């Protein structure tokens, strides 16, 4: 609904303010959503949502791998210690 008035920037700003008052939330939030939607569709320069999400996903994956590695190290240390403490059969 905000995209419809393709006139001057003032008309788009007025549409954003109008929609914010009708739907709720602030006009600034609606403006940011509009700008991000324009970036996602290629109408505006900048990072698309998928490109912004990629580093976060990689960070989560790295964190999960570190946790898995830590668990494997602890398990390895446990079994090595158990082997050392095992009585020797003669």
C-alpha positions as CSV (number, residue, x, y, z in Angstrom):
1,X,0.0,0.0,0.0
2,X,2.9,2.3,0.7
3,X,4.5,1.5,-2.7
4,X,1.5,2.7,-4.6
5,X,2.2,6.5,-4.5
6,X,5.2,6.6,-6.8
7,X,5.3,10.3,-6.8
8,X,7.6,12.6,-4.7
9,X,9.4,11.3,-1.6
10,X,7.0,13.5,0.5
11,X,4.0,11.4,-0.8
12,X,5.7,8.2,0.2
13,X,6.6,9.6,3.6
14,X,3.0,10.7,4.1
15,X,1.8,7.2,3.1
16,X,4.2,5.5,5.5
17,X,3.1,7.8,8.4
18,X,-0.6,7.2,7.5
19,X,-0.1,3.4,7.4
20,X,1.8,3.4,10.7
21,X,-1.0,5.2,12.4
22,X,-3.6,2.8,10.9
23,X,-1.7,-0.5,11.4
24,X,0.3,0.4,14.5
25,X,4.0,0.8,15.2
26,X,6.1,3.7,14.4
27,X,6.6,5.4,11.0
28,X,10.4,4.8,11.3
29,X,9.9,1.1,11.7
30,X,7.6,1.0,8.6
31,X,10.1,3.1,6.7
32,X,12.9,0.7,7.5
33,X,10.8,-2.2,6.4
34,X,10.1,-0.4,3.1
35,X,13.8,0.2,2.5
36,X,14.7,-3.4,3.3
37,X,11.9,-4.6,1.0
38,X,13.4,-2.4,-1.8
39,X,16.8,-3.9,-1.1
40,X,15.4,-7.4,-1.2
41,X,13.7,-6.7,-4.6
42,X,16.8,-5.1,-6.1
43,X,15.3,-1.6,-6.3
44,X,17.8,-0.1,-3.9
45,X,21.5,-0.7,-3.2
46,X,22.5,-2.6,-0.1
47,X,22.4,-6.0,1.5
48,X,19.3,-8.2,1.0
49,X,17.8,-10.0,4.0
50,X,19.4,-13.3,2.9
51,X,22.8,-11.7,2.7
52,X,22.4,-10.1,6.1
53,X,21.4,-13.5,7.6
54,X,24.3,-15.5,6.2
55,X,27.0,-14.3,8.6
56,X,24.7,-15.0,11.6
57,X,24.0,-18.5,10.3
58,X,27.8,-19.1,9.8
59,X,28.4,-17.9,13.4
60,X,25.8,-20.2,14.8
61,X,27.2,-23.1,12.8
62,X,30.7,-22.3,14.1
63,X,29.5,-22.2,17.6
64,X,27.8,-25.6,17.3
65,X,30.9,-27.1,15.9
66,X,33.0,-25.7,18.8
67,X,30.5,-27.3,21.2
68,X,30.7,-30.6,19.4
69,X,34.5,-30.5,19.4
70,X,34.5,-29.7,23.1
71,X,32.2,-32.7,23.8
72,X,34.4,-35.0,21.8
73,X,37.5,-33.8,23.6
74,X,35.9,-34.4,27.0
75,X,34.8,-37.9,26.0
76,X,38.2,-38.7,24.7
77,X,39.9,-37.5,27.9
78,X,37.4,-39.5,29.9
79,X,38.1,-42.8,28.0
80,X,41.9,-42.2,28.2
81,X,41.7,-41.7,31.9
82,X,39.6,-44.8,32.3
83,X,42.1,-46.8,30.3
84,X,45.0,-45.5,32.5
85,X,43.1,-46.3,35.7
86,X,42.2,-49.8,34.6
87,X,43.9,-52.5,36.6
88,X,46.5,-54.4,34.7
89,X,45.9,-58.2,34.2
90,X,49.0,-60.5,34.6
